[in-house]
Amino acid sequence: MNFKLATLWRERVLALLAGLAAALAHPPFGVLPGLLGYALLLWLLDTLDGPRRLRSAFLRGWLAGLGYFGLGTWWIGEAFMVDAANQGWMAPFAVAAMAGGLALFWGGAAVLYRLIRPAGVRRILLFAGAFAALEWARGHVLTGFPWNLPGETWKAGSAPSQAAALVGAYGLTWITLAIAAAPAVWREGLAGRKAIAAAAALLAALYINGWTPPTAPTPKASSPSVRIVQADIKQEAKWDADRFAQVVQAYVSLTAKPHENGKPADIVVWPEGALPAAINDYLAPGTWVRQAIVDALQPGQLLLIGGYRYEGSPDKPVYYNSLIALKRGPTDIELVGIYDKHRLVPFGEYLPMDALLTRLGVKSLAHLGDGFATGPRPAPLQVSPDLIVQPLICYESLFPGLAKPDPRVRALINVSNDAWFGVTSGPLQHLNLASYRAIETGVPIIRATPTGVSALIDARGKIVRGERLGLGESGVIDGILPDMGASTPFGRLGDFPFLLMILISALASFRRKAGKGFLIITNPLDIGLNKNRNFSYQA
């Protein structure tokens, strides 16, 4: 009995370690052998037997997810330390709730795999399909939180990451899981060795990278010049009303800083939440902030600012998280465009199931107020007669295919307030994830954050050499907007290749026994669909 108990706990610990290893493969850690954690998890699910195997499968999948998401999202606790006196106590509970909640998807995937599990090496395909499908669900339920998809393990801009141009991040998740899980079938004799060899060949194909150009397009002489402003204003400083003037001065001073070539940038970008006040208020005619911005810009320059604004009556305003585009005229600035954030952060910018959770007291506990209103689905923003951009505010940059491809779009504008998360792995991971949107669309990204990481990213998801400001740095990035890449298959087909992969996984669950005249089905949900045949069910 003691031996059985020790074995049980050993396997639970191994499941937790499998998730931790897979998380370590992601940037900024980049320990790619950690991908073998998926093979370990598959082996742990395959060793289950007995009447409680589904419950045990859920627990092992959940524990692996707990390790994966615990290491991948621990940085959210930093946001509660901004107002540590009032909210610091919530940090460990928030981290545990986030990791435990997201791990439910991995627990569900483990049950799905174990429920349908086919014999032989085909189970690699089912494992990849079950977990990729539940990762897709994670990216959509309650608006979704597709942070650190397994397919985004590869550093953006690397050769393997370019497969996202073909199949998107969800398709690359299926491919990554299939490759990483293959070593689990090494005991399957010749079939196992062939499966591992096929996975190795697929990995080699990712590195050969045959479907994209070897180098990113170089900017044309006519390409607009860009200045990204990163003032390194910590989030806690924004709560201090006495420092508001200093925050404004930091941004306008960097904006007005002389360029090395003497020519002002065509576009200046400030991050989300650059100024800690409502856009309506600080840009009202006659305010000193408006005049300071006018003085910092040159006639004809465009300024893109992320912040919050309100509409409606003063007694019941409706708030939006927005990006606004301003143009400096001869003596003043004029508004040329507004983009309102569409995909809001659950429990951060809005409260899911608002009526129920308000009655339970969650709303007051989270200090959410009425939250933000949802803007329309992302659409291009024309900021000048010859320049159309696609804004993605913070969290929106996590979602493959959120903004529909548009051949007119010259750049993705990603403004984010990663200052909430301090000097942690969170902002570094966010940079990597956002860069995948450039790969998928073939469109460069202008990324601005208050405290890092800000960058100019080319159409292959790679940071332009020298065009980066790291965590805790203050300054500007001056560069030429990289040229667009070719139209990508993912841009044209969307998730269709991913759906084909899921279909392949589903078909891997079925096999027809040659010469016997009956069908062996390893999916228990299919029992009884055809009463004219004899069926055999494998547990």
KOLDREN-500705 format. One record per residue (C-alpha): residue in three letters; x, y, z. Coordinates in steps of 0.2 Angstrom, whole numbers, padded with zeros to 4 digits, always signed. Last residue first. Example, Ala and Ser with C-alpha at 12.3 -4.5 7.8 and 13.67 -1.06 7.14 Angstrom:
<rotors>
SER+0068-0005+0036ALA+0062-0022+0039
</rotors>
This chain:
<rotors>
ALA-0053+0007-0114GLN-0055-0002-0131TYR-0072-0004-0138SER-0076-0017-0151PHE-0091-0015-0162ASN-0102-0026-0173ARG-0110-0018-0187ASN-0128-0015-0193LYS-0132-0004-0177ASN-0121+0010-0183LEU-0120+0025-0171GLY-0121+0013-0156ILE-0103+0017-0150ASP-0096+0033-0157LEU-0094+0042-0140PRO-0083+0028-0135ASN-0070+0033-0147THR-0058+0018-0150ILE-0069+0011-0164ILE-0065-0005-0172LEU-0075-0007-0188PHE-0081-0024-0194GLY-0079-0035-0210LYS-0064-0045-0203GLY-0053-0043-0218ALA-0043-0027-0212LYS-0049-0020-0196ARG-0054-0002-0199ARG-0046+0011-0188PHE-0052+0027-0180SER-0044+0038-0167ALA-0032+0045-0180LEU-0047+0052-0189ALA-0049+0064-0175SER-0031+0070-0175ILE-0032+0072-0194LEU-0048+0083-0191ILE-0039+0093-0178MET-0025+0096-0191LEU-0037+0101-0204LEU-0045+0114-0192PHE-0028+0121-0190PRO-0026+0123-0209PHE-0043+0132-0209ASP-0038+0144-0195GLY-0036+0159-0206LEU-0035+0155-0224ARG-0029+0171-0232GLY-0019+0179-0218PHE-0013+0162-0213PRO-0006+0159-0231THR+0004+0175-0229SER+0003+0190-0241ALA+0021+0195-0244GLY+0031+0206-0231MET+0028+0224-0228ASP+0042+0236-0227PRO+0050+0241-0211LEU+0045+0258-0204ILE+0061+0268-0203GLY+0069+0271-0186ASP+0070+0282-0170ILE+0068+0273-0154VAL+0067+0285-0139GLY+0073+0285-0122SER+0070+0278-0104GLU+0075+0260-0100GLY+0068+0250-0085LEU+0065+0235-0096GLY+0072+0236-0113LEU+0071+0248-0127ARG+0073+0241-0144GLU+0077+0247-0162GLY+0095+0242-0162ARG+0093+0229-0176VAL+0075+0228-0181ILE+0066+0216-0169LYS+0061+0200-0178GLY+0043+0195-0181ARG+0045+0191-0199ALA+0036+0207-0205ASP+0049+0218-0195ILE+0047+0223-0177LEU+0051+0241-0170ALA+0052+0239-0151SER+0046+0244-0134VAL+0049+0232-0120GLY+0048+0241-0109THR+0043+0254-0095PRO+0029+0264-0103THR+0026+0253-0118ALA+0026+0256-0137ARG+0026+0243-0151ILE+0027+0247-0170ILE+0024+0231-0179PRO+0028+0225-0196VAL+0015+0217-0207GLY+0017+0199-0214THR+0000+0194-0206GLU+0005+0179-0196ILE+0023+0184-0193ALA+0018+0201-0187ARG+0005+0194-0175TYR+0019+0183-0169SER+0028+0198-0162ALA+0014+0201-0149LEU+0018+0184-0141ASN+0037+0188-0140LEU+0034+0205-0133HIS+0022+0199-0121GLN+0034+0186-0114LEU+0047+0200-0111PRO+0033+0210-0102GLY+0028+0196-0091SER+0046+0189-0086THR+0047+0202-0073VAL+0054+0220-0071GLY+0037+0228-0067PHE+0021+0220-0071TRP+0009+0235-0071ALA+0022+0244-0082ASP+0016+0233-0096ASN+0004+0246-0102SER+0003+0242-0120VAL+0002+0250-0137ASN+0003+0239-0152ILE+0002+0248-0169LEU+0001+0236-0183ALA+0009+0243-0199ARG+0005+0247-0217VAL-0013+0241-0218ARG-0020+0242-0235PRO-0019+0224-0239ASP-0032+0220-0224PRO-0031+0205-0214LYS-0044+0203-0201ALA-0039+0209-0184LEU-0042+0195-0171GLY-0033+0183-0182PRO-0021+0176-0168PHE-0025+0184-0152LEU-0011+0190-0140SER-0010+0207-0147GLU-0027+0211-0140TYR-0020+0211-0123CYS-0011+0228-0125ILE-0021+0238-0138LEU-0020+0232-0156PRO-0021+0246-0168GLN-0021+0242-0187VAL-0013+0256-0198ILE-0017+0265-0214LEU-0005+0278-0221ASP-0007+0288-0237PRO-0021+0301-0233SER-0016+0301-0215VAL-0021+0292-0199GLN-0033+0279-0207LEU-0037+0266-0194PRO-0040+0248-0199ALA-0053+0238-0190PRO-0054+0229-0174ARG-0071+0223-0169PRO-0081+0237-0161GLY-0077+0244-0144THR-0081+0236-0128ALA-0086+0247-0113PHE-0073+0249-0099GLY-0075+0244-0081ASP-0090+0249-0070GLY-0080+0250-0055LEU-0067+0237-0055HIS-0060+0238-0037ALA-0057+0219-0037LEU-0066+0217-0020SER-0080+0228-0025LYS-0084+0218-0041VAL-0082+0201-0032GLY-0095+0205-0019LEU-0106+0190-0023ARG-0120+0201-0030THR-0107+0209-0041LEU-0102+0192-0047LEU-0119+0187-0053ALA-0124+0203-0062ASP-0107+0205-0070MET-0105+0188-0077PRO-0088+0193-0083LEU-0081+0208-0075TYR-0073+0221-0086GLU-0056+0229-0088GLY-0046+0218-0076PHE-0057+0204-0071PRO-0058+0199-0090VAL-0046+0209-0100LEU-0055+0218-0115ARG-0055+0213-0133HIS-0062+0228-0143LYS-0051+0242-0138ASP-0058+0259-0145TYR-0048+0266-0160ILE-0050+0285-0163GLY-0044+0295-0178VAL-0038+0312-0185LEU-0040+0323-0170GLU-0032+0340-0173ILE-0017+0348-0165ASP-0013+0367-0164THR-0003+0381-0172PRO+0002+0376-0190GLY-0006+0359-0188ARG+0000+0344-0178LYS-0010+0328-0181LEU-0017+0318-0168ALA-0022+0299-0168ILE-0031+0292-0153LEU-0029+0274-0146SER-0043+0270-0134ASN-0048+0261-0118TYR-0066+0266-0117TYR-0077+0273-0103VAL-0095+0277-0103PRO-0100+0292-0092LYS-0116+0292-0081ASP-0117+0308-0071PRO-0106+0318-0084SER-0117+0312-0099GLY-0110+0301-0112GLU-0093+0297-0118TYR-0076+0294-0109ARG-0058+0292-0113TYR-0044+0281-0108GLY-0026+0281-0115GLY-0015+0276-0129ILE-0007+0290-0139LEU-0003+0291-0158LEU+0006+0307-0163LEU+0007+0312-0181GLN+0019+0326-0187GLY+0013+0339-0200PRO+0019+0354-0191GLN+0033+0349-0178LEU+0028+0342-0161ALA+0033+0346-0143ASP+0025+0363-0143VAL+0008+0356-0147ILE+0010+0343-0134ALA+0014+0356-0121GLN-0001+0366-0127ARG-0013+0351-0124VAL-0005+0348-0107TRP-0008+0367-0103THR-0026+0366-0106GLY-0034+0378-0118PRO-0045+0366-0128ALA-0047+0350-0119LEU-0033+0337-0122TYR-0030+0334-0104ASP-0048+0331-0100ASN-0055+0321-0115ILE-0040+0310-0114ALA-0044+0305-0096ALA-0029+0306-0085PRO-0013+0296-0080LEU-0003+0300-0096ALA+0005+0286-0105GLY-0009+0274-0102GLU-0005+0264-0117PRO+0011+0269-0125TRP+0016+0285-0135VAL+0020+0284-0153VAL+0027+0298-0164ILE+0025+0297-0183ASP+0033+0306-0197ALA+0049+0308-0187PRO+0058+0325-0187LYS+0073+0327-0198GLY+0089+0333-0191ASN+0098+0316-0194GLU+0101+0313-0176HIS+0084+0318-0171PRO+0082+0332-0159LYS+0072+0328-0143ALA+0054+0335-0144THR+0045+0318-0141LEU+0058+0314-0127SER+0054+0331-0118VAL+0035+0329-0121TYR+0035+0312-0113ALA+0045+0317-0098GLN+0036+0333-0095VAL+0019+0325-0095VAL+0025+0313-0081GLN+0033+0327-0071ALA+0017+0337-0072PHE+0007+0322-0065ARG+0019+0320-0051ASP+0008+0328-0038ALA-0007+0317-0043ASP+0003+0302-0037TRP-0006+0287-0044LYS+0005+0287-0060ALA+0020+0285-0050GLU+0014+0268-0044GLN+0014+0262-0063LYS+0033+0266-0065ILE+0036+0280-0079ASP+0050+0273-0090ALA+0048+0287-0103GLN+0047+0276-0118VAL+0044+0285-0134ILE+0043+0277-0151ARG+0049+0288-0166VAL+0045+0282-0183SER+0050+0287-0201PRO+0038+0284-0215SER+0044+0273-0230SER+0048+0283-0245ALA+0066+0277-0245LYS+0060+0259-0245PRO+0062+0248-0230THR+0071+0231-0232PRO+0060+0216-0234ALA+0064+0202-0221THR+0077+0189-0226PRO+0076+0171-0231PRO+0059+0172-0239THR+0046+0161-0231TRP+0039+0144-0236GLY+0056+0134-0234ASN+0059+0136-0216ILE+0074+0124-0214TYR+0072+0125-0196LEU+0053+0120-0196ALA+0058+0107-0209ALA+0071+0100-0197LEU+0057+0099-0183LEU+0046+0089-0196ALA+0060+0077-0199ALA+0063+0074-0181ALA+0044+0071-0179ALA+0045+0058-0193ALA+0060+0050-0185ILE+0051+0049-0169ALA+0036+0041-0178LYS+0048+0029-0187ARG+0056+0023-0171GLY+0039+0020-0163ALA+0033+0010-0178LEU+0049+0000-0177GLY+0047-0005-0159GLU+0033+0005-0149ARG+0045+0008-0134TRP+0050+0025-0141VAL+0032+0031-0140ALA+0034+0045-0128PRO+0048+0052-0139ALA+0034+0059-0150ALA+0027+0071-0138ALA+0038+0086-0143ILE+0035+0084-0162ALA+0016+0082-0160LEU+0015+0096-0147THR+0024+0108-0158ILE+0014+0104-0174TRP-0002+0107-0165THR+0004+0123-0157LEU+0010+0129-0174GLY-0008+0127-0180TYR-0014+0137-0165ALA-0001+0151-0168GLY-0005+0152-0187VAL-0004+0139-0200LEU+0007+0146-0214ALA+0014+0163-0207ALA+0015+0154-0190ALA+0028+0142-0198GLN+0039+0157-0197SER+0042+0153-0178PRO+0053+0138-0182ALA+0066+0149-0191SER+0067+0162-0177GLY+0059+0179-0178ALA+0048+0176-0163LYS+0057+0164-0151TRP+0049+0147-0152THR+0037+0142-0138GLU+0023+0151-0147GLY+0016+0135-0153PRO+0014+0130-0135LEU+0002+0145-0133ASN+0010+0157-0120TRP-0005+0168-0116PRO-0021+0164-0126PHE-0032+0172-0113GLY-0050+0171-0119THR-0065+0182-0121LEU-0073+0172-0107VAL-0069+0156-0117HIS-0059+0160-0133GLY-0041+0158-0131ARG-0043+0144-0119ALA-0054+0135-0131TRP-0040+0135-0144GLU-0029+0128-0131LEU-0042+0115-0128ALA-0041+0110-0147ALA-0022+0110-0146PHE-0022+0099-0131ALA-0034+0086-0139GLY-0026+0087-0156ALA-0008+0085-0151PHE-0013+0070-0139LEU-0023+0063-0154LEU-0009+0064-0166ILE+0003+0056-0153ARG-0010+0042-0150ARG-0007+0037-0168VAL+0009+0028-0162GLY+0000+0013-0157ALA-0018+0011-0149PRO-0031+0025-0149ARG-0035+0036-0134ILE-0053+0042-0135LEU-0057+0044-0116ARG-0038+0047-0111TYR-0036+0061-0124LEU-0052+0070-0119VAL-0048+0068-0101ALA-0030+0075-0103ALA-0038+0089-0113GLY-0050+0093-0099GLY-0036+0094-0087TRP-0026+0105-0098PHE-0041+0117-0099LEU-0043+0116-0080ALA-0025+0122-0079LEU-0031+0140-0084GLY-0041+0141-0068GLY-0027+0134-0057ALA-0014+0146-0064MET-0025+0161-0063ALA-0032+0156-0046ALA-0015+0153-0039VAL-0008+0170-0046ALA-0023+0179-0039PHE-0022+0171-0022PRO-0004+0175-0021ALA-0006+0193-0025MET-0022+0197-0015TRP-0013+0203+0000GLY-0004+0216-0010GLN-0021+0225-0013ASN-0023+0239+0000ALA-0005+0242+0006ALA+0003+0235-0010ASP-0005+0247-0022VAL+0007+0243-0036MET+0010+0227-0028PHE-0006+0220-0035ALA+0001+0221-0053GLU+0016+0211-0048GLY+0005+0196-0044ILE+0002+0195-0063TRP+0020+0190-0065TRP+0017+0172-0060THR+0009+0169-0077GLY+0021+0157-0086LEU+0028+0148-0070GLY+0011+0145-0063PHE+0004+0142-0080TYR+0015+0127-0084GLY+0016+0120-0067LEU-0003+0121-0064GLY-0006+0114-0082ALA+0005+0099-0078LEU-0006+0097-0062TRP-0022+0099-0072GLY-0016+0086-0084ARG-0012+0074-0070LEU-0028+0077-0061PHE-0039+0075-0076ALA-0030+0059-0081SER-0033+0052-0063ARG-0051+0056-0065LEU-0052+0047-0081ARG-0042+0033-0075ARG-0053+0029-0060PRO-0059+0012-0067GLY-0042+0005-0069ASP-0027+0010-0080LEU-0016+0025-0082THR+0002+0023-0090ASP-0003+0032-0106LEU-0007+0048-0097LEU+0010+0048-0088TRP+0018+0044-0105LEU+0009+0059-0113LEU+0015+0070-0099LEU+0033+0065-0101ALA+0032+0068-0120TYR+0025+0085-0116GLY+0039+0089-0104LEU+0051+0085-0118LEU+0048+0103-0123GLY+0059+0108-0109PRO+0074+0104-0121LEU+0070+0121-0128VAL+0076+0130-0112GLY+0072+0148-0119PHE+0070+0156-0102PRO+0063+0173-0109PRO+0056+0165-0119HIS+0046+0148-0118ALA+0055+0132-0115LEU+0054+0134-0096ALA+0035+0133-0098ALA+0037+0115-0105ALA+0048+0110-0090LEU+0036+0117-0077GLY+0022+0107-0085ALA+0032+0091-0085LEU+0037+0095-0067LEU+0019+0095-0061ALA+0016+0079-0070LEU+0031+0071-0062VAL+0025+0077-0045ARG+0009+0068-0048GLU+0018+0052-0054ARG+0029+0052-0039TRP+0013+0054-0028LEU+0005+0039-0035THR+0021+0028-0034ALA+0023+0033-0016LEU+0005+0028-0013LYS+0007+0011-0022PHE+0023+0008-0012ASN+0014+0012+0004MET+0000+0000+0000
</rotors>
